[in-house]
Amino acid sequence: MRGVFVDANESLAVIFDRLRKDGDPDMRVHRDPDITPEQYPAILDGAEIAVVDHTALPTEIARQCKGLKDVVFLGTGARSYMNPEELAELGISVHLIKGYGDTAVAESAIALMWASARVIAMMDREMRAGNWLREDGMQLTGKTLGLIGFGGIAAEVARIALGSGMRVIAWNRSPKKYPGVEFLEFDEVIDESDVISIHLLLNDDTRGMISRACIEGMKPGVILINTARAAIVDEEAMIDALKSGLIRHAGLDVFNTEPLPKDHPLTSLPNVTLSAHSAFRTPEASENLIFAAWEHCRRIAGGG
């Protein structure tokens, strides 16, 4: 059985090669993170396994990949890049990797929250332009953090926020318990939170879940953090709320179009802190990610 890591950046390629063991399936590393979907058939060249970091795999392209049976997606957000149900109809299974970067993403969400509360990026930009901007920030101790979705990442966010003296409330689709966290109805979390952080997988149920009506129901001056998936939030409604001040500040790591275009409205709003879909990028998380990818490939090659 053959496989290809189709879009490896150099750092992930080095880890992938280092974690290779004797007896592993024949896995080739294509060291180019900037491929286009149309290149899949040639890069795979009949291989049965594709390890995919971030390159979209449209169903019509997958149909052209003769021999492809398994896609190992490096993360949990495969639906942003492919349609697993349509691929299943072609006999292609999509395998996800969960939990590899819970701490990394949680720390990034916390960093965006503090940067947003104290407008660090705004002051940095102004000072570099020669302006001595002194802006009042929001003190987070004693404030209420609302978590929308409560998996491993949200649990890590809760742990850090509780330690900093915040009240933490959460909503999850299935019942959960976590020490110090109050689990409430969705509308209650939206209504009571000074900071809202999104921690949901993207699917048909969550797409657009943070709607215009939902945003209009938020506490005036709320901070919104999204390290999950951009499509969960109505982008136009969020931008309108940022312009009106209903949302005091947004800290965003994910976008509907990536890379984010230079002329996108979000790039011109002063009350937004942006990071380039990099919340999960730490050496520790990358090690966990590639270890799990190899385990998937070994299991697949072994008939599991």
C-alpha positions, 0 to 999 in steps of 0.5 A, a space after each residue: 500500500 502506498 501513500 503520499 503526504 500531498 502538501 507538506 510544509 518543511 517543518 511537518 515534512 521533517 517530523 513526518 520523516 523522523 517518525 517513520 519506522 521500519 515496516 511502515 507503509 510506503 509514504 512519500 512526502 510531497 514537500 510543497 504546501 501550496 499545491 492546487 486541487 487539480 494537482 492531486 491526481 498527479 501527486 498521488 499517482 495511484 496511491 491509496 492514502 492521501 495525508 492532507 494538511 490544508 488543500 481542498 479536495 473537491 469531490 470531482 477531483 477525488 473522482 480522478 484520483 484512481 486508487 485513492 481509498 483513504 484521506 488522513 486529514 491533519 485536524 478535525 475541520 475536514 468539512 472546510 476542505 472536502 465533503 466526507 459524505 460524497 467521498 464516502 460514496 466514491 469509496 474514500 474514507 476520511 480520517 480525522 485527528 482530534 485532541 492533538 493541539 487542544 492546549 495550543 489552540 486554547 492558549 491562542 484563544 486566551 492570547 486573543 482574548 487578552 489582546 482584544 481586551 487590552 487592544 494590544 494590536 491596535 496600540 502596536 499599529 498606532 505606535 509604529 505609525 508614530 501615534 501615542 495611542 493610550 486606549 482604555 482596556 477591559 479588565 477580565 478578572 471577574 468578567 464572564 467568559 462564555 464558551 460555545 461548545 465544550 470539547 477538549 479545547 474549551 476545557 483547556 480554555 476554561 482551566 486557564 480562565 478559571 485560574 485567572 479569576 473569570 466566571 466561566 459559563 458554557 453551552 454544549 449540545 450534549 450534557 457536560 460537567 467540568 469543575 467550576 464551569 456553569 452549563 447553561 442554555 445557549 441563549 443564556 450564555 449569549 446573553 450573560 457573557 462579556 467574552 464569547 469564545 467559539 469551540 464547535 466543529 463545522 457541520 450542517 447544524 453549526 454553519 451560521 449558528 452565530 447568526 445576526 439575531 444571535 449577535 444582536 442578542 449579545 451583551 453590548 461591548 462583548 468580545 468575540 473570539 473564534 479559533 474554530 471555523 469562520 463559517 460558524 459565524 455570520 461574517 457580515 453581521 459580525 462586521 456590522 456589529 464591530 462597526 456599531 460597537 456592539 462587539 467591542 473587539 473580535 480576535 479571529 484566527 479563522 476566515 471564510 477565505 484563506 489566506 485573508 485577502 488584503 482588501 477584506 473588510 476585516 483588515 480595515 477595522 481597528 477593533 479586530 485582532 487577526 492571526 493567520 489560522 495558526 492557533 494550533 501551530 506549536 512544535 508540541 502540537 505538530 509532533 502530536 499531529 504527525 504521530 497521530 497521522 502515522 498511526 492512522 496510516 499504519 492502521 489503514 495499511 494493516 487493514 484496520 
